Amino acid sequence: MNHLNTHSADNVLPALRARAAAPDATARVCFAFGQTLLQHAAGRDKALQSEALAALVRAYRLDPSCEPTLLHTIAQTAFMVREWTLVESATELLLSQNAADANALIWRAAAVQYRDDFATAEQLLREAVRMVPGNAVALHKLALCIKEQARFAEAEALLIQVLELSPNNAHALFDLSEIEIRSGRFADGWAHYESRIAFAGDLNNAQHALAEISAHWQGESLAGKTLVVYGEQGNGDCLWAVRFLPLLAERARREGGRVIFGHDGPLRHLFERTLPADLPLETSLETQPDFHCGLMSLPLRLEIFDATAWGAPYLSGDPTHMQTWQQRVQAYVAAKAGNRKVGLVWNGNSEHIRDKRRSVPVAQLEPLLGVSDVTYFALSPGRGETVAQWRAKGLDVVDLTHHFQSGFDDVAALLANLDLMVTIDSGPAHLAGALGVPTCLMIDHVSAWFWGDESPVTSWYDSIELIRQPAVGDWAPVVAQVRARIEGMARG
């Protein structure tokens, strides 16, 4: 049925698009086109959602009263594609018409929270909860707003209320799991973290294929069985969790079973060097297994309920790549006797939902870069323009990322030739920790669960020092502390 609907929409869209683009298009035509696009996007296709939003806005400009639901649809669609300015303007109109509109309150809260106005966002969400008491969605949004203010105990209490109202709420369970893991309650946290499996829309084709041909592994004996463990989520997650595969291989060996790691991507060769000989890596579904499970399920299945003793390095760079990168790095520091070499990552993937808060604005980072006798190496591709601006100011920053031709093997080889890594919370942070490279990790006020709550160290990586924001958006003390660390290293 879904296939037929999609096929039908494929036929209808071009004609509707042409009618909506005509100079004499009516508001109703634009609205119908926008609605059709939203149905076709099915909540997942951002490009179609953005096109729908443009059509809906045009309909509103032509005739704001053409459809009773038009303004609500605009606000909701803008919320989905994160067009926050439009969310604010649309919800302002909606709330002027009906101050008790809980949806408008929730959408508006997300927009003002995006610009870090948590007090207003929380006020709006508390009003929404008052308007629709016992509503799990409103309570959940309030819990997340409070979590983003590092008020974890309050957020946890609200999430428990959400789960009392909707016991099978996988998203609430997942958010609860992150708070539990953050505080070191691993037994409950890992169990609740399994709720991510319910997010069927986020699974890739390989995971769907595995689910069709094998059972989800719940920790059963592997005697005479084959288990495929698939890589999942982001690069940082895979880099963190791959350390558990040797322990799993040991168990399978003991029980008389077999484990295969299903993974393909820029981390592949880096991982292959660390895997036991009897745990092969497959890039496609070559072996039909009895069981499958995600890489992030291993702490639960292997009962890793204590992070102690897991901080030693467990990955290594490729020797040939490391030698090549040694030559490249030396070409920039040979004439500067005694110069220290520091890697630098100041922003991440802009598509990441928390990138705005975890990334350091360029202007706020510059005080870090004026330390004498230090050469900085940018590790994030695509930042050449910023590096050029820094170099024009006389700052010793080098961008060699155009040499990144072999996935993370090149990044690992460069890291191995540095004295220190300075990074935000991103994939390179996990890579540096896994390699044992001394690292200053600059983390935002409410960072990922990997890094716990308050400690300046993490049991997961012995070589990482955590420098935490004292408040949301306050990078100045973090940069000052990292600069002092680099100055001390340069003098040493």
ZIZIQUI-V339369 format. One record per residue. N is the residue number from 0. PHI is phi in whole degrees, -180 to 180 (999 if undefined). Layout:
N_PHI, N_PHI
//
This chain:
0_999, 1_-62, 2_-62, 3_-65, 4_-63, 5_-63, 6_-61, 7_-63, 8_-63, 9_-59, 10_-77, 11_-79, 12_-56, 13_-57, 14_-66, 15_-65, 16_-62, 17_-65, 18_-66, 19_-71, 20_-85, 21_-66, 22_-58, 23_-99, 24_-60, 25_-90, 26_-60, 27_-65, 28_-66, 29_-64, 30_-64, 31_-62, 32_-64, 33_-60, 34_-63, 35_-64, 36_-61, 37_-64, 38_-64, 39_-70, 40_-69, 41_54, 42_77, 43_-122, 44_-91, 45_-65, 46_-64, 47_-67, 48_-63, 49_-66, 50_-65, 51_-62, 52_-61, 53_-62, 54_-67, 55_-67, 56_-65, 57_-63, 58_-60, 59_-65, 60_-67, 61_-75, 62_-162, 63_-58, 64_-101, 65_-67, 66_-143, 67_-61, 68_-94, 69_-59, 70_-66, 71_-62, 72_-65, 73_-61, 74_-61, 75_-67, 76_-67, 77_-61, 78_-61, 79_-65, 80_-98, 81_63, 82_-89, 83_-67, 84_-62, 85_-69, 86_-58, 87_-64, 88_-69, 89_-68, 90_-72, 91_-62, 92_-67, 93_-62, 94_-74, 95_-70, 96_-84, 97_-154, 98_-66, 99_-98, 100_-74, 101_-64, 102_-62, 103_-63, 104_-62, 105_-67, 106_-63, 107_-65, 108_-59, 109_-63, 110_-67, 111_-74, 112_-67, 113_-59, 114_-95, 115_66, 116_-93, 117_-71, 118_-62, 119_-67, 120_-60, 121_-64, 122_-62, 123_-63, 124_-71, 125_-66, 126_-67, 127_-62, 128_-62, 129_-68, 130_-71, 131_-128, 132_-60, 133_79, 134_-89, 135_-65, 136_-65, 137_-62, 138_-63, 139_-64, 140_-62, 141_-63, 142_-60, 143_-69, 144_-62, 145_-71, 146_-61, 147_-68, 148_-101, 149_66, 150_-97, 151_-68, 152_-64, 153_-64, 154_-63, 155_-64, 156_-61, 157_-67, 158_-64, 159_-65, 160_-62, 161_-58, 162_-72, 163_-69, 164_-79, 165_-138, 166_-58, 167_-100, 168_-76, 169_-64, 170_-67, 171_-67, 172_-61, 173_-65, 174_-64, 175_-64, 176_-60, 177_-66, 178_-68, 179_-66, 180_-64, 181_-54, 182_-91, 183_86, 184_-88, 185_-69, 186_-59, 187_-71, 188_-62, 189_-63, 190_-62, 191_-71, 192_-65, 193_-63, 194_-59, 195_-60, 196_-64, 197_-74, 198_-80, 199_-56, 200_-67, 201_-93, 202_-76, 203_-88, 204_-62, 205_-64, 206_-68, 207_-62, 208_-63, 209_-62, 210_-65, 211_-79, 212_-113, 213_-150, 214_-86, 215_-73, 216_-72, 217_-108, 218_101, 219_-61, 220_-58, 221_-100, 222_-57, 223_71, 224_-117, 225_-117, 226_-117, 227_-102, 228_-102, 229_-104, 230_-69, 231_-147, 232_62, 233_-88, 234_-60, 235_-61, 236_-63, 237_-65, 238_-62, 239_-70, 240_-87, 241_-64, 242_-60, 243_-86, 244_-64, 245_-60, 246_-66, 247_-65, 248_-61, 249_-62, 250_-64, 251_-61, 252_-61, 253_-67, 254_-89, 255_86, 256_-118, 257_-138, 258_-124, 259_-126, 260_-99, 261_-93, 262_-157, 263_-147, 264_150, 265_-69, 266_-95, 267_-53, 268_-69, 269_-61, 270_-72, 271_-58, 272_-70, 273_-100, 274_-79, 275_-60, 276_-61, 277_-93, 278_-125, 279_-75, 280_-105, 281_-116, 282_-92, 283_-141, 284_-80, 285_-87, 286_-107, 287_-84, 288_-91, 289_-87, 290_-133, 291_-142, 292_-161, 293_-78, 294_-57, 295_-76, 296_-87, 297_-62, 298_-58, 299_-70, 300_-68, 301_-98, 302_57, 303_-88, 304_-108, 305_-144, 306_-80, 307_-57, 308_76, 309_-102, 310_-91, 311_-70, 312_-59, 313_-138, 314_-118, 315_-142, 316_-79, 317_-76, 318_-57, 319_-66, 320_-62, 321_-63, 322_-67, 323_-61, 324_-73, 325_-61, 326_-67, 327_-65, 328_-65, 329_-62, 330_-62, 331_-99, 332_-119, 333_-58, 334_-83, 335_-119, 336_-53, 337_85, 338_-63, 339_-85, 340_-115, 341_-125, 342_-81, 343_-143, 344_-130, 345_-114, 346_-151, 347_-121, 348_-67, 349_-65, 350_-80, 351_-64, 352_-63, 353_-110, 354_-62, 355_-60, 356_-88, 357_-87, 358_-89, 359_-96, 360_-57, 361_-54, 362_-63, 363_-78, 364_-86, 365_-56, 366_-59, 367_-75, 368_-94, 369_-95, 370_-72, 371_-72, 372_64, 373_-133, 374_-109, 375_-98, 376_-120, 377_-69, 378_-112, 379_-100, 380_-62, 381_84, 382_-111, 383_-59, 384_-65, 385_-65, 386_-62, 387_-62, 388_-65, 389_-65, 390_-64, 391_-65, 392_-89, 393_88, 394_-86, 395_-87, 396_-122, 397_-119, 398_-118, 399_-110, 400_-67, 401_-69, 402_-89, 403_-75, 404_-112, 405_-122, 406_61, 407_-76, 408_-61, 409_-68, 410_-63, 411_-62, 412_-68, 413_-67, 414_-57, 415_-65, 416_-102, 417_-108, 418_-87, 419_-158, 420_-113, 421_-118, 422_-151, 423_-84, 424_-75, 425_-157, 426_-52, 427_-59, 428_-64, 429_-67, 430_-65, 431_-61, 432_-64, 433_-67, 434_-88, 435_81, 436_-79, 437_-55, 438_-140, 439_-101, 440_-101, 441_-88, 442_-119, 443_-70, 444_-57, 445_-120, 446_-91, 447_-67, 448_-63, 449_-53, 450_-98, 451_66, 452_-107, 453_-130, 454_-67, 455_-82, 456_-131, 457_-131, 458_-67, 459_-75, 460_-142, 461_-66, 462_-92, 463_-102, 464_-107, 465_-95, 466_-118, 467_-101, 468_-63, 469_-76, 470_-153, 471_-56, 472_81, 473_-94, 474_-89, 475_-56, 476_-65, 477_-66, 478_-62, 479_-62, 480_-67, 481_-67, 482_-61, 483_-61, 484_-63, 485_-70, 486_-60, 487_-63, 488_-67, 489_-65, 490_-78, 491_-73
//
